[in-house]
């Protein structure tokens, strides 16, 4: 059925649920698991006189810090994959739009299922805050399993 599962993670507890579900499903199906993390691009946006005291990272410092957090998030996927006895790889992509990177990478990697978490926001909060999961569901040609 499914042979290659993409599991996006942001390192949160909610993502941990998706990781556990994806690893279990991969074990049952004999599928490969790809852990996926999106890094926001470096952006130092300071304009006009609205400058407040902030900690400013150089591009190299920013990359080092974000890569460290990405690896920590992906280590959880690798640990779950090993425990489940499934093949595993990881992928870190830099993008302003996480949903777009997820959809693109699933296609590029020939994944046939995306397993991801959702906060389950509905109504006005869902509309205002938006949802990366909703955007993936809307734009993906690959089936998406949503874990809450």
C-alpha positions in Angstrom: 0.0 0.0 0.0 2.2 2.9 1.2 6.0 2.5 0.7 7.4 5.9 1.6 6.0 8.1 4.4 7.0 11.7 5.0 6.5 12.9 8.6 7.0 16.7 9.0 8.0 17.7 12.5 8.5 21.0 14.3 9.8 19.3 17.5 6.6 19.9 19.5 4.7 17.3 21.6 1.9 17.4 19.0 4.5 16.4 16.3 5.6 13.6 18.5 2.2 12.0 18.2 2.5 12.1 14.4 6.0 10.7 14.6 4.8 7.7 16.7 1.8 7.1 14.4 4.0 7.3 11.3 6.6 5.0 12.7 4.0 2.4 13.7 2.3 2.6 10.3 5.7 2.3 8.5 6.5 -0.8 10.5 3.2 -2.4 9.7 3.5 -1.6 6.0 7.2 -2.2 5.7 7.5 1.4 4.5 10.4 3.8 4.6 10.1 6.8 6.9 11.5 10.3 6.0 11.6 12.8 8.8 11.2 16.3 7.6 11.8 19.8 9.1 11.4 23.2 7.6 13.7 26.0 8.6 12.5 29.6 8.1 15.0 31.6 6.1 17.2 34.2 7.8 15.4 37.5 7.9 16.6 40.6 9.7 13.7 42.9 9.2 14.3 46.2 10.9 12.7 49.3 9.5 12.4 53.0 10.4 12.6 54.0 14.0 10.8 51.0 15.4 14.0 49.4 16.5 13.8 47.7 19.9 16.6 46.0 21.8 16.7 42.5 20.4 19.3 39.7 20.1 20.5 39.8 16.5 22.1 36.7 15.0 24.5 36.7 12.1 23.4 34.5 9.3 26.0 31.9 10.3 24.8 32.0 14.0 21.2 31.8 12.9 21.9 28.8 10.6 23.8 27.0 13.4 21.0 27.6 16.0 18.1 26.6 13.6 20.0 23.6 12.3 20.6 22.4 15.9 16.9 22.6 16.7 16.0 20.9 13.5 18.4 18.0 14.2 16.9 17.7 17.7 13.4 17.4 16.2 14.6 14.9 13.6 16.4 12.8 16.2 13.0 12.0 17.6 11.9 10.7 14.2 15.1 8.6 13.9 14.6 7.2 17.4 11.0 6.2 16.6 12.1 4.7 13.3 14.8 2.6 14.8 12.5 1.4 17.6 10.0 0.4 14.9 12.7 -1.3 12.8 12.0 0.8 9.7 14.3 2.4 7.1 14.8 6.1 7.8 16.2 9.2 6.3 15.9 12.9 7.3 15.5 16.0 5.3 15.9 19.7 6.3 14.7 22.4 3.9 14.7 26.2 4.2 11.5 27.8 3.1 9.2 30.7 4.0 6.2 28.5 3.5 6.3 25.2 5.4 3.3 23.8 3.7 4.7 24.4 0.3 8.0 22.8 1.3 6.2 19.7 2.6 4.1 19.3 -0.6 7.1 19.8 -2.8 9.4 17.5 -0.9 6.8 14.8 -0.7 6.6 14.9 -4.5 10.4 15.2 -5.0 11.0 12.2 -2.7 8.2 10.2 -4.2 6.5 9.8 -0.9 3.1 8.2 -1.1 1.8 9.4 2.3 2.3 12.4 4.5 1.6 11.9 8.2 1.4 15.2 10.1 -0.1 16.8 13.2 -2.8 19.3 13.5 -3.9 21.5 16.5 -7.5 21.0 15.2 -8.3 24.7 15.3 -11.7 25.5 13.9 -13.9 28.4 13.3 -12.5 31.9 13.6 -9.2 30.9 15.2 -8.6 28.4 12.4 -9.4 31.1 9.8 -7.2 33.8 11.5 -4.3 31.6 12.4 -4.4 29.5 9.4 -2.9 26.0 9.4 0.0 24.5 7.7 -1.9 21.2 7.8 -4.9 22.7 6.1 -2.7 24.1 3.4 -1.0 20.7 2.9 -4.4 19.0 2.7 -5.6 21.6 0.2 -2.6 21.5 -2.1 -1.1 18.0 -1.8 -1.7 15.3 -4.4 -0.2 12.8 -1.9 -2.7 11.4 0.7 -2.3 13.1 4.1 -3.0 11.4 7.4 -3.7 14.0 10.1 -2.9 13.1 13.8 -4.4 15.1 16.7 
